[in-house]
Amino acid sequence: MSSQAVLVVGPSWVGDMVMAQSLFKWLAQSEPRPDIDVVAPAWSLPVLNRMPEVRRGVALPLGHGALGLGVRRRIGHSLREVGYSQAIVLPRSAKAALVPWFAKIPRRTGFRGEMRFGLINDMRAFDRERLDQTVKRFLALGLPEDAALPAPPRPRLRIDDTARDAAAARLGLDLSRPVIGLLPGAEYGPAKCWPHAHFARLARWLVDAGYAVWLFGGPGDQAAAATISAQAEVPVADLTGKTSLTEAIDLLSLCGTVVSNDSGLMHVAAAVGCHTVALYGSTSPAFTPPLTDRQTIHDLALSCSPCFARECPLKHLDCLWQITPEAVLASVEAARA
């Protein structure tokens, strides 16, 4: 039991969980240093396991958006004996605040959101202008109300060298050449995805220039990767759906540079030290930038963007089609210089 233990209710997206490490790092720097536990979807536990600041992840076995009142009650009751002094609830939904309430944590901090008065008893105003980035919103909940925001600590995920080498060997990856990672997926929707033809052309030029090209993503990205591989007409390593999230974290650390849509894996790549060439269409780098100094942003800032839509409302996707492979190749070459 620890009087300084803090329970954080984490977000539901990969990228947001990586950005939440800025909050964990800030809490870990405070005195007295609290033990930090995080309630999060089961898929995110591998990410949390790579954050030295987090004592443990507590799996919330529910699908995205599910209420699961009984599950939340059971988990909350199971946490009562830990003796948390505070809970920090990052999502703004009412259901996200249920576990700390069931756990009877005395101070429950969160933003004003859905009708959750009582569930949250340390209610913070949600100032969109002051908190204009996701990472700032997370960090603000770990500070006294109205405190000046510090520069967010940069996420940094731990790499397991032994596991990384084993994964590379299992997949037969070519380590004799410098590696460029291509991340063509984005779970949010196609309005965040650079065209497959552009990725294919870039892959062909990179392989011809002497690089090894690896495609990363989950099972949902396999069709896109197959199209890119076929159109590239050069040997690329398609890892989509063939790695666990833990293995992807380790293998991304072997990429000097990645080219990525605004996605969860983009934030993972930035957090393992890759130079991140980030492509923005329907979203904005002002809101969710890769949290690293080693970044190159491509954002055309057209009059119709950012729209934050899942699919292009105008049906042309000019915000991404007009980011040319030539321009992205120049960024990759500049990063390698």
Order of alpha helices (4+ residues) and beta strands (2+ residues): beta-alpha-beta-alpha-beta-alpha-beta-alpha-beta-beta-alpha-alpha-beta-alpha-beta-alpha-beta-alpha-beta-alpha-beta-beta-alpha-alpha
